Amino acid sequence: MQLKKLVVVGAGQIGTSLVLAAAAAHPETFIVAYDTACLSGEFRQALEAAGVHGNRVLLTSDPALLEGADLVVLATPVGNFKAAIAEISPWLDCSTLFTDVGSVKRLAQSRIRAALNQSLGPEAQYVPFHILNGNAGSGPATAAASVFKAPGVLVPGQARLDAEAGIAEFWTSVGVSVYSMSADQHDLIFGTTSHLEHAIMFSLMNTNFIAEHLRADIVQDPGNWLHAMSRIAVAGPLMWADNFKDNGDKVLETAAHFRRYLVQFLSLLEERSPILTESLHRLHIYARDMQSLRIQPVSLSESARSGLKVTAFLGLLSLAITANVQRVESETTQRIALIANPSLKDGMGPVAVAPNSVESLFQSCPLDLEPLVREFLEVFDGTLRLIEEEKREALLLLVTEASARRTALT
């Protein structure tokens, strides 16, 4: 689609990344980033680092400067959509197309549609979207145009066909591979492959055994498993408290299955059952299209130097994550390998990349992983209770502490 004026509402990591990607893909387009936060310093630094000239891009908190936009991309948290549309709509009309990058589609589309109906009327065209990538951390300083060299999901049936085609064309132009699915399918899949994945890693980083592991003079991490799998624990607390609130029902639903798999695989390990080996290699066949670039195989000699139990526990965790993802793919009939994000690939990495390493860890010697699994599940169950009860302040603290521990690991 031809764009004279593009508006990106929200100048956090994703919004700023989109500005950078759009500036490269649409050199004739004037781009306005609208944000009421004091982000101008970080935003300008991100532009300068990417070689984007400031006269083509404007960061403003004045909604009047959005007038005449051809396309508005809502890149704020889902909870801010209604207020953002109320602020900007007096300077827009139904000739403007709207899309978003919200990670919870049922809630995002209902909020945006209701806000547009109230502000501009039902003729306003809105096409729900979600980019399936992001960098660790938050804010403009973590932005990069490469975030949009990734898959993305478009939810059809919410706008005219020409509007959907225009939005798909725009996202393709900035590097996104566009896939379609319903909002319910989307929320279950990404409740599993992203939201649950973050809940798992926030919980992992808040266990005592990981804290003790990190207190070692030299943290042993053969194969880079701990670094890779826990990378996403460096995250914005506000965004993740909102994500857990907005998609809490799907997170809790899929978490129950993940928990069951983890307990089941621990039982098979304790029994030295050949079913565990069969499950591992069957799941490897399923997962091998989702290999993490950060994960490497390990040898027992590498693992045995220190932290053998932690490495073996991560293999068990990866096994449960992979089994749960395969279950969701079967339920939704969506091929998840096509839309797998880096955090999922890291979580499945030991099974996808290094099944023989996982098997060797399991078979090498009697490993008492039950205390680690028990402690992890205590923390994980606590995380799920916070999500179920919408304990926002406690979730903010949980994510903050997990992020601080993971930052220290780097």
N, C-alpha and C positions, 0 to 999 in steps of 0.2 A: 504494500500500500504506500501511496505517496504521502509523506508527512512534512508539513511546513512547520508545525509546532507540536512537540511532544511534551507532556507534563508527567513527571514522576512524583507522586505524593509519598514523601518519606525519604530521608537521606541517610538511612542507616546502611548496613553492609549491602543488603540486596538492592536497595534503591540506588546507592552510589555505583554499585557494580553495573546496574542497568544503564545508568547514565554513560559510563565508560564504554560499554558495549554498543549502545545506540550511537554514540558520537563517532565510533569507528565505522559502523555500518551505514549511517545516514549522514554523510558529511554536509549536506545542504539543509539539514533540519535544525531548527532552533529548539534547544532543550531547556526546560525549566524544571528544576528540582524544588519542590515546595515542602518546607519543614519549619515548624515553629520552634524547634530546639536550637540550641546554640552550637551548631556543628560546622560553622563556616571555615574554621581553621583546618580541621581534619579533612573536610570536603575539598578545599583548595589544594591541600597537599596530595590528596588522591588524584586529582586532575593533573597536577604538575608531574607526578610520578608516571602517569600514563601518557604524558605528552598531549593532553587535551587543552586546547586554547580556551581561555575564559570567556572570550567574546562570543563563543557559540553556546555557552552553558551559563545559566543563571541560577543561583541558589537564592531563594527568597522566602520570606514569611508573609508576603503581601498577596492575598488571593486574587486581587484585581489584575495581577500580572499574568494570570493564567488564561485570560480571555482569548478566545479564538483557537483554543487547543483542538487539534484533530483527534488526538488520542490521550487519554488519561490512564496511567497505570497506578493502581493503589498498592503501595509497597510499605504500608504501615502494619503494625499488629492488627489482627482481625478485630479486636475490641475497639480499635480507633476508627474503623471504617465509617460508621454512622456520623460521628462528629466531623470527620474529614470531608465527607460529601456535603454536609450542611454548610461548612465553611467555604467551599469552592464553587458550589452550584450556582450562586447568584451571577457568576461571571461566565457561565457555560450554558449551552443549550443542547437540544437533541441531535445536533449535527456532530457532536463529540461522541466517539466510541469510548467505552470504559472496559477495562480488564483489571485483574488483580494478581497477586502472587501468594495469596493466603494459603496456608498449609492445611486448613480444615475447610473443605468445600461446601458441605451442607450449610454450615453456619455462615460462612462468608457470603455465599450467594443469597441467602435469605436476608442478611443484614444489608447488603449492598442494594439488592432489588427493592427492599422496603424503603431505604433512604432515597434512592433515585425516584421511585414512584412519588414520594412526598415532595421532593425538591424540583424534579424536572418532568415527572409524569411517566406513564407506562411506555411511552414511545422511546424513551432513552434506551440505547442498546448497550447491554452489558454481557460480556462473555467471560465466565469464570476460568481461571488458569492457575497453575502452580508450577514454579520452576523447581526441579528436583536436585538442587545442588546448593552449596554454600561453603564458606570457609569457616574454620574454627574462629571463635571470638565473635565480636559484634562491633558495629560502628563503621564509619567511613574509612578508618585506618586499615581495616581488614578487607576492603573492597578490591575486586579485580574483575576485569571484563571476562576472564576465563570462566567465571561462575556460570555464565550463560552458554558455555560449550557443553551442554548437558541435555538430558531428556526433560520434557515438560508435559503436563497433563492439561488438556482442554476438556471442559465439561460441556457437551453439546446440548441443544434443545432449550437454551435460555434466551436466544436472540435470533434475529433474522439470519438466514443462511449467508447473505452477503457480509453481514457483520462478523459472523464466525470465520468466514474465509479471510477477511481483512485482518482479524486478530491472529489467525494462524500464520498468515503471511508475515506479519510483523515479528512474531516470535521466531519464526524460521530465519528471518533476516539477521537477527542478532546471534544466531548460532544454535538455537534450541531445536532439538528433534521432538516434534509434536506428536503426542499420542492422545487418544480420546477414551474416556470412560465416564460412568455415572458418578455422581457425588458420593453415593453410598459405597461403591466399589473403591473409590479413591480414599475415603476416610478409613476404611478397614485396612487397605493395603499400607497406607502411610502411617496409620496408627501402629502397625506392626513393624514396618521397615525403617521408620524414622522416630516416631514419638516413643514407642516402646524401647527402641534401641537406646535412645537418650536416657530413659528411666533406668534401664539396666546399667548403663555406664555411670550415671550419677550415683546409683546405689553402690556399684563396685568401688568407686573412689572413696566412699564413705565407710568402708569396712575397716576394721582394725587390722586385719591381716595385710591389706594393701598399705595401710599406714606404716606398719612395721617393715614391710618390704621396702618402702621408699626411704626409711630411715637408715638403710644400709649405706656404708661409705660409697660403694659402687653398686648401682642398681643393675642386677643381671636381667637382661631381657632378650634371651636368644630368639632369633627370628623376628624381633621387633613386635612381638605379639601384644605385649602390654601397651607399648607406645601407640601402636596403630589402633587397637580396639578401643582404647580409652580416649583417643584424640578428641572425640566430640564432647567430652566432659568439660572442655573449655568452651563455655557458652554463656549467652546473655540470660541472666535469671528472669528478667521481666518477660522476655519472649517465651521462655519455656514454662513459666507459671501460667501464662495465657494459653499456650498450646495444650497443656494438660487439662486446663479447665474446658477449653473449647471442644476437645476431642476425647474427653475423659471416658465416655462410655465405651468407645472403641478400644482405647488403651487398656481399660480394665478387662474387657472381654478377651482380647488377645493375650494379655498378660497371664490369665489363668491357664491357657494352653501352654505357653512358654514354661511356666512354673512346673506344670505336670511333666513336660518333657525332661526338664532338668532333674527332677526327682527320679523319674523312670530310668534315665541314663546312669545316674549315680547308683541306683540299685543293681543295674546290670553290671556295672564296674565292680561293685563289691562282691557280686556273685561270680565274677570272672566268666560271665556268660558270653558264648560266641555270638550271641545276638547283637551285642554291642559292636563288635567288629563288622558284622554284616550291615548294621545300621549306618556305621561310619562310612563304609565304602559305597553303600547305596546313596547316601546323602551327598557324598563327594561327586558322584556322577550327576546328580541334580545341580550341584552348586558350582561346578567347574567353569561355567560360563560367567560367573560373577567373581572372578579372582581379583583380590586386592593387590595393587602394586606395592603396597607397603609391607606385606607379610612375606616371610621367607621360611622355608623348611628349617628344622633344627635337628641336630644330632644329640644323642643322649649325653655325649661327652660335654657338649656345650651347656646343656640344661643342668647337668649334675653339679656344676660348680656352685650354683646357688639358686635358690628359689625354684626347685624342681616342682614343689607342690603348686606354686602359683602358676607356673607354665602349664602344668597338667590341668589345673582348674580352668584356665582360659580355653583349653581344648574342649573341655566338657561344656563350658558356656557356649562356645561356638557351635557345638553339636546341637544343643537345645534351640539356639537361635535359628539354625538352618532348618531343623525339623518344623519349627513353627512357621517359617516363611513358606516352606513347601506346602503346608496345610492351607495357608491363605491363598496361595496360587491355585490350588485345587478348588477351593470354594468360590473364588471370583472368576476363574477361567481367564485371568489376565496373566500373560507371560512376564513375570517380574524381572527376569534378566534384562529385558529391553528398557526397563525404567529404574534399574537398581542405582541407588545413589552411593557415593563413596563410603558413607558411614555404614551402610548395610554390607558392602563388600568387605570392609574391615572386620565387621562383626562375624561374618561367615568365613573370613580369611583362612584360619587354620584348617577348617574342613575343606574349603575350596582349593587351597594351594598345597597344603601339607598333610594329607590324611595319613601318610606313613609315619610322619613325625608324631601325630596325635596317637596313633596306635602304639608306637614304641613307648611313648610316655605312659600310656595305660598299662602296658604289659611288662615294663622294665623291672618293676619291683612292687611289693605291696605298698600301695599309696593310700593313706587314710585321708581321702578328700572330704569325708563327711563333715568334719568341723568347719571347713571352708564353705561348703555348700550351705550348711546350717546358718552360719553367720551371714553369708550373703543374702539368704532368703529372709532372715530377720530384718535386715536393712531394706531389702526390696519390698517386703510386705508393708513395712512402715511407709515407704514411698507411695505405694498404692493406696494406703489409707489416707494419706495427705491429698492425693488426687481425688479419691472418692468423696472426701469430706470438704474438698475445695479450701484447704488450709493454705491460703496464698502466702502469707508471711513465712510459714514454715517451709514451703516449697522454695521460696526465694533464698532462704538460708541454706537449704539442702544443696541447691544448684551452686550457690556462691562458694560453699565449702568444697564441693567436688571440683569446681573450676580451679580453686586455689591449689588444691593438691595436685591436680593434673598439670597446672602451670609449673609447679615446682619440679615435676618429673622431667620437663623439657630442659 
